[in-house]
Amino acid sequence: MTTTDASPAIVPNFDSEVGTGRKIAIICSKGNLDMAYPGLILANAALGEGAEVHLFFTFWGFDMINKKTMGDLKFTMLGNTATHMPQGLGGLPGMTAMATSKMKKSIADLDVPEVPEFLEQIVASGGHLWACRMSADMNHLTKEDLYDEVEDIISATDFIEKTEGAQLLFI
Amino acid sequence: MPVTTLNGQQIHVNEEGFLTDPSEWDEALGTALGAQIGITLTDEHWNAIRFLRKDFEQLGETPTLRRVSTVGGIPIKTLFVLFPQKPAKKMAYVAGLPKPVGCV
């Protein structure tokens, strides 16, 4: 066709057999801003590699899909030695707000979207969002309270069933 | 770096087959690269490819999927239809650019 026999073109193996059928399940159990991103970034990356991705939001991870909180996750220095600041500082009034806005800015500077928009991107890329039944019941929340693209509120058993054979990530 | 011949022209590629010198690319080569991975380029494909080329020219970096959608104005869903499974990599390959390095 377009190649010559003398030096055949090197073609990337985009659809390698190893890659097809890869399935990744990510359990998001935290509602802090800094703990929301790892799952979202990895889900997005996996989708870009052609994997089937399922996210399960449970316990505090519910804050990522609760319409009331999803756009307002916070980051706190308290209990986080990795900020390398005196822990006492974290407890001062206004520190969490300050740390949050600083982190949001660093994230936005990298052109990484905020949580709601990120979820939108994940869904547009073919990702599946599931809410945990027990967390919904504990907080008296229904599907109406959750981000519209959440497919359903399901039990832990349902999720395990849906993600049979998947590589699993608990965050 | 291997040298290979495609569409009757010699091109420099890396071990995966991505062009290492974007200036060796033209649209005819883009069509040939698309054919290599089983994609027949339509106007919609070209919209995306031309955005990649223009953006790379301006910033020296292959745009991520998100950038093609937010700046290039092509919805992510559409990109997954046009370049199935691995849109960011496939677009970069057809556009004769390196794989995007951004995480998102």
Boltz contact constraints between the chains, C-beta under 6 A:
constraints:
  - contact:
      token1: [A, 2]
      token2: [B, 7]
      max_distance: 6.0
  - contact:
      token1: [A, 2]
      token2: [B, 32]
      max_distance: 6.0
  - contact:
      token1: [A, 3]
      token2: [B, 6]
      max_distance: 6.0
  - contact:
      token1: [A, 4]
      token2: [B, 5]
      max_distance: 6.0
  - contact:
      token1: [A, 7]
      token2: [B, 4]
      max_distance: 6.0
  - contact:
      token1: [A, 7]
      token2: [B, 5]
      max_distance: 6.0
  - contact:
      token1: [A, 9]
      token2: [B, 4]
      max_distance: 6.0
  - contact:
      token1: [A, 9]
      token2: [B, 6]
      max_distance: 6.0
  - contact:
      token1: [A, 10]
      token2: [B, 4]
      max_distance: 6.0
  - contact:
      token1: [A, 10]
      token2: [B, 13]
      max_distance: 6.0
  - contact:
      token1: [A, 10]
      token2: [B, 17]
      max_distance: 6.0
  - contact:
      token1: [A, 11]
      token2: [B, 17]
      max_distance: 6.0
  - contact:
      token1: [A, 11]
      token2: [B, 36]
      max_distance: 6.0
  - contact:
      token1: [A, 12]
      token2: [B, 16]
      max_distance: 6.0
  - contact:
      token1: [A, 12]
      token2: [B, 17]
      max_distance: 6.0
  - contact:
      token1: [A, 12]
      token2: [B, 93]
      max_distance: 6.0
  - contact:
      token1: [A, 14]
      token2: [B, 37]
      max_distance: 6.0
  - contact:
      token1: [A, 14]
      token2: [B, 86]
      max_distance: 6.0
  - contact:
      token1: [A, 41]
      token2: [B, 103]
      max_distance: 6.0
  - contact:
      token1: [A, 44]
      token2: [B, 104]
      max_distance: 6.0
  - contact:
      token1: [A, 48]
      token2: [B, 88]
      max_distance: 6.0
  - contact:
      token1: [A, 50]
      token2: [B, 85]
      max_distance: 6.0
  - contact:
      token1: [A, 50]
      token2: [B, 86]
      max_distance: 6.0
  - contact:
      token1: [A, 112]
      token2: [B, 104]
      max_distance: 6.0
  - contact:
      token1: [A, 121]
      token2: [B, 76]
      max_distance: 6.0
  - contact:
      token1: [A, 124]
      token2: [B, 76]
      max_distance: 6.0
  - contact:
      token1: [A, 124]
      token2: [B, 77]
      max_distance: 6.0
  - contact:
      token1: [A, 125]
      token2: [B, 76]
      max_distance: 6.0
